Amino acid sequence: MRIILALWAAPMFLFWSWYALSANDISFGTAFFSRDIHDLVFNLYGKVLGVPGDQVPAMIASACAFDTAIVFAIAAFRWRAAWFPQTREWVRSQFNRDESRATADEATALPYGPAQSAE
């Protein structure tokens, strides 16, 4: 599973790093990170997809978000033995509070308002 997460994270990191650097024209003296290449790439993808080039980054972002949700759902399913019992116990403790504990929590709570009067 760690290999799958690494194979998911590496392209995400590389693409979004390139996107951030090229969109802001931080080129470090290379053509690869220049704004001209950035515009050329997205206009090319836009022509292939039949959409304007400025819509392509939003389409890529939504695809990356969908892929991220799928990868995290698979990871949560694979590691459910580690997190599910604690989550189930926490939910039960939140919905099944006994009255003595609730009154003790209310008694120790700090009052709302100023700590000293304005007089």
Backbone as CSV, one residue per row, in Angstrom:
resi,resn,N_x,N_y,N_z,CA_x,CA_y,CA_z,C_x,C_y,C_z
1,MET,0.815,-1.191,0.000,0.000,0.000,0.000,0.865,1.264,0.000
2,ARG,1.996,1.192,0.668,2.894,2.345,0.680,3.433,2.641,-0.714
3,ILE,3.638,1.600,-1.497,4.112,1.794,-2.868,3.029,2.484,-3.696
4,ILE,1.791,2.071,-3.496,0.689,2.706,-4.222,0.581,4.177,-3.835
5,LEU,0.708,4.485,-2.540,0.660,5.880,-2.109,1.825,6.686,-2.682
6,ALA,3.005,6.070,-2.749,4.160,6.762,-3.332,3.966,6.975,-4.831
7,LEU,3.408,5.979,-5.519,3.162,6.110,-6.949,2.046,7.113,-7.250
8,TRP,1.184,7.365,-6.280,0.172,8.400,-6.429,0.760,9.779,-6.104
9,ALA,1.539,9.874,-5.033,2.025,11.171,-4.552,3.122,11.766,-5.435
10,ALA,3.972,10.949,-5.991,5.097,11.469,-6.781,4.625,12.247,-8.018
11,PRO,3.750,11.695,-8.860,3.290,12.489,-10.005,2.490,13.731,-9.593
12,MET,1.722,13.618,-8.511,0.985,14.783,-8.022,1.954,15.895,-7.633
13,PHE,2.975,15.539,-6.877,3.960,16.525,-6.440,4.683,17.135,-7.635
14,LEU,5.107,16.307,-8.570,5.833,16.821,-9.726,4.964,17.742,-10.583
15,PHE,3.741,17.314,-10.873,2.879,18.143,-11.716,2.537,19.461,-11.047
16,TRP,2.076,19.415,-9.793,1.654,20.652,-9.139,2.838,21.553,-8.825
17,SER,4.019,20.998,-8.631,5.215,21.842,-8.479,5.511,22.553,-9.790
18,TRP,5.495,21.810,-10.891,5.711,22.435,-12.194,4.641,23.485,-12.463
19,TYR,3.394,23.169,-12.174,2.300,24.106,-12.438,2.493,25.399,-11.647
20,ALA,2.809,25.291,-10.366,2.976,26.492,-9.544,4.152,27.332,-10.020
21,LEU,5.256,26.678,-10.349,6.423,27.437,-10.807,6.181,28.066,-12.175
22,SER,5.595,27.329,-13.095,5.391,27.875,-14.440,4.269,28.906,-14.479
23,ALA,3.244,28.743,-13.675,2.154,29.722,-13.658,2.638,31.067,-13.126
24,ASN,3.587,31.025,-12.211,4.136,32.256,-11.647,5.413,32.696,-12.353
25,ASP,5.782,32.020,-13.434,6.953,32.332,-14.252,8.239,32.371,-13.426
26,ILE,8.385,31.388,-12.549,9.625,31.204,-11.804,10.409,30.147,-12.573
27,SER,11.236,30.600,-13.521,11.807,29.679,-14.491,13.201,29.187,-14.150
28,PHE,13.888,29.799,-13.202,15.259,29.411,-12.847,16.168,29.387,-14.076
29,GLY,15.858,30.195,-15.074,16.680,30.275,-16.266,16.448,29.168,-17.273
30,THR,15.441,28.333,-17.074,15.147,27.258,-18.022,13.833,27.553,-18.737
31,ALA,13.685,27.003,-19.908,12.454,27.192,-20.665,11.326,26.319,-20.124
32,PHE,11.669,25.224,-19.442,10.676,24.262,-18.969,9.711,24.896,-17.972
33,PHE,10.199,25.779,-17.129,9.352,26.403,-16.109,8.818,27.768,-16.538
34,SER,8.987,28.146,-17.789,8.568,29.473,-18.227,7.060,29.528,-18.452
35,ARG,6.538,30.723,-18.425,5.110,30.931,-18.646,4.727,30.614,-20.086
36,ASP,5.660,30.801,-21.025,5.372,30.473,-22.425,5.094,28.987,-22.601
37,ILE,5.908,28.144,-21.985,5.691,26.690,-22.064,4.391,26.318,-21.351
38,HIS,4.134,26.969,-20.220,2.893,26.730,-19.478,1.677,26.982,-20.379
39,ASP,1.656,28.150,-21.015,0.531,28.476,-21.899,0.464,27.545,-23.105
40,LEU,1.621,27.193,-23.659,1.661,26.294,-24.806,1.085,24.919,-24.453
41,VAL,1.486,24.384,-23.313,1.016,23.054,-22.890,-0.488,23.056,-22.690
42,PHE,-1.009,24.036,-21.966,-2.440,24.029,-21.684,-3.273,24.392,-22.901
43,ASN,-2.751,25.214,-23.801,-3.476,25.460,-25.050,-3.496,24.214,-25.931
44,LEU,-2.387,23.453,-25.945,-2.338,22.205,-26.699,-3.343,21.201,-26.147
45,TYR,-3.352,21.012,-24.825,-4.338,20.108,-24.222,-5.758,20.601,-24.469
46,GLY,-5.950,21.924,-24.436,-7.275,22.480,-24.703,-7.752,22.187,-26.106
47,LYS,-6.840,22.287,-27.073,-7.220,21.980,-28.460,-7.532,20.503,-28.633
48,VAL,-6.771,19.646,-27.982,-7.032,18.205,-28.061,-8.385,17.868,-27.442
49,LEU,-8.704,18.509,-26.318,-9.964,18.224,-25.636,-11.147,19.016,-26.182
50,GLY,-10.861,20.051,-26.960,-11.931,20.864,-27.517,-12.482,21.887,-26.534
51,VAL,-11.673,22.320,-25.602,-12.080,23.333,-24.625,-11.036,24.449,-24.636
52,PRO,-11.374,25.616,-24.101,-10.356,26.660,-23.995,-9.215,26.229,-23.072
53,GLY,-8.020,26.700,-23.374,-6.839,26.292,-22.610,-6.864,26.708,-21.159
54,ASP,-7.600,27.771,-20.833,-7.637,28.206,-19.433,-8.562,27.354,-18.572
55,GLN,-9.363,26.481,-19.178,-10.219,25.569,-18.418,-9.520,24.259,-18.067
56,VAL,-8.421,23.962,-18.712,-7.737,22.686,-18.510,-7.192,22.534,-17.093
57,PRO,-6.557,23.551,-16.474,-6.079,23.358,-15.100,-7.192,23.003,-14.107
58,ALA,-8.367,23.598,-14.270,-9.488,23.256,-13.389,-9.946,21.818,-13.611
59,MET,-9.915,21.370,-14.858,-10.279,19.982,-15.153,-9.272,19.016,-14.547
60,ILE,-8.000,19.368,-14.620,-6.956,18.527,-14.028,-7.098,18.505,-12.516
61,ALA,-7.400,19.652,-11.918,-7.567,19.712,-10.461,-8.730,18.846,-10.000
62,SER,-9.836,18.865,-10.734,-10.969,18.019,-10.338,-10.649,16.543,-10.523
63,ALA,-9.904,16.202,-11.568,-9.500,14.805,-11.760,-8.548,14.363,-10.660
64,CYS,-7.634,15.239,-10.268,-6.705,14.907,-9.177,-7.450,14.743,-7.859
65,ALA,-8.448,15.582,-7.600,-9.240,15.461,-6.378,-10.010,14.142,-6.361
66,PHE,-10.569,13.762,-7.503,-11.294,12.489,-7.594,-10.346,11.311,-7.375
67,ASP,-9.185,11.353,-8.011,-8.202,10.283,-7.826,-7.725,10.208,-6.380
68,THR,-7.538,11.350,-5.757,-7.120,11.388,-4.360,-8.177,10.755,-3.466
69,ALA,-9.436,11.053,-3.729,-10.516,10.450,-2.938,-10.529,8.931,-3.105
70,ILE,-10.316,8.451,-4.305,-10.285,7.005,-4.538,-9.104,6.363,-3.811
71,VAL,-7.919,6.963,-3.905,-6.734,6.403,-3.253,-6.913,6.395,-1.737
72,PHE,-7.437,7.482,-1.163,-7.644,7.525,0.283,-8.738,6.565,0.726
73,ALA,-9.756,6.357,-0.091,-10.793,5.376,0.255,-10.216,3.959,0.263
74,ILE,-9.369,3.660,-0.703,-8.714,2.350,-0.723,-7.802,2.187,0.485
75,ALA,-7.040,3.231,0.822,-6.154,3.170,1.988,-6.954,3.016,3.274
76,ALA,-8.059,3.744,3.409,-8.895,3.621,4.606,-9.488,2.229,4.716
77,PHE,-9.887,1.662,3.589,-10.434,0.302,3.611,-9.360,-0.707,3.998
78,ARG,-8.154,-0.529,3.454,-7.072,-1.478,3.763,-6.632,-1.390,5.213
79,TRP,-6.656,-0.183,5.798,-6.183,0.012,7.176,-7.319,0.164,8.169
80,ARG,-8.510,-0.328,7.818,-9.665,-0.155,8.691,-9.509,-0.861,10.028
81,ALA,-8.725,-1.907,10.107,-8.526,-2.608,11.379,-7.802,-1.719,12.388
82,ALA,-7.034,-0.767,11.917,-6.293,0.119,12.810,-7.130,1.300,13.288
83,TRP,-7.974,1.873,12.448,-8.682,3.089,12.832,-10.150,2.895,13.146
84,PHE,-10.785,1.842,12.623,-12.227,1.701,12.783,-12.656,1.436,14.229
85,PRO,-11.984,0.568,15.005,-12.442,0.362,16.383,-12.381,1.640,17.232
86,GLN,-11.318,2.435,17.069,-11.227,3.672,17.841,-12.313,4.656,17.434
87,THR,-12.597,4.722,16.148,-13.629,5.634,15.661,-14.999,5.202,16.161
88,ARG,-15.274,3.904,16.122,-16.551,3.401,16.604,-16.723,3.701,18.090
89,GLU,-15.669,3.512,18.879,-15.733,3.791,20.314,-15.924,5.281,20.573
90,TRP,-15.270,6.124,19.794,-15.429,7.568,19.967,-16.853,8.002,19.651
91,VAL,-17.434,7.446,18.580,-18.814,7.795,18.215,-19.768,7.337,19.303
92,ARG,-19.572,6.139,19.821,-20.430,5.662,20.909,-20.316,6.552,22.134
93,SER,-19.098,6.990,22.449,-18.938,7.850,23.622,-19.580,9.211,23.415
94,GLN,-19.661,9.691,22.184,-20.277,10.981,21.921,-21.798,10.914,21.993
95,PHE,-22.387,9.810,21.558,-23.837,9.703,21.531,-24.424,9.048,22.771
96,ASN,-23.645,8.317,23.529,-24.142,7.614,24.703,-23.537,8.187,25.981
97,ARG,-23.584,9.479,26.136,-23.055,10.093,27.360,-24.038,9.833,28.499
98,ASP,-23.498,9.499,29.658,-24.374,9.365,30.815,-24.538,10.735,31.474
99,GLU,-25.600,10.889,32.264,-25.952,12.194,32.824,-24.934,12.678,33.849
100,SER,-24.325,11.776,34.631,-23.358,12.216,35.639,-22.119,12.814,34.981
101,ARG,-21.701,12.255,33.893,-20.530,12.794,33.203,-20.857,14.137,32.566
102,ALA,-22.053,14.266,32.004,-22.440,15.509,31.362,-22.529,16.638,32.386
103,THR,-23.087,16.375,33.571,-23.182,17.433,34.582,-21.818,17.782,35.125
104,ALA,-20.910,16.818,35.237,-19.555,17.105,35.700,-18.819,17.964,34.680
105,ASP,-19.040,17.700,33.399,-18.417,18.514,32.363,-18.957,19.942,32.405
106,GLU,-20.261,20.095,32.637,-20.856,21.420,32.686,-20.397,22.191,33.915
107,ALA,-20.161,21.494,35.016,-19.738,22.165,36.244,-18.317,22.689,36.129
108,THR,-17.467,22.010,35.384,-16.081,22.457,35.257,-15.867,23.396,34.086
109,ALA,-16.907,23.650,33.297,-16.765,24.527,32.140,-16.601,25.971,32.602
110,LEU,-15.827,26.713,31.848,-15.624,28.113,32.160,-16.852,28.912,31.766
111,PRO,-17.226,29.904,32.576,-18.403,30.712,32.215,-18.081,31.622,31.042
112,TYR,-19.124,31.946,30.285,-18.950,32.860,29.161,-18.998,34.289,29.669
113,GLY,-18.341,35.181,28.962,-18.367,36.581,29.334,-17.029,37.035,29.885
114,PRO,-16.938,38.306,30.316,-15.661,38.816,30.807,-15.291,38.201,32.161
115,ALA,-14.002,38.086,32.402,-13.527,37.496,33.653,-13.700,38.451,34.816
116,GLN,-13.637,39.750,34.574,-13.816,40.751,35.627,-14.904,41.706,35.198
117,SER,-15.597,42.224,36.200,-16.661,43.175,35.862,-16.045,44.504,35.435
118,ALA,-16.837,45.300,34.757,-16.343,46.570,34.235,-16.433,47.690,35.262
119,GLU,-16.861,47.398,36.479,-17.029,48.449,37.495,-15.725,48.937,38.040
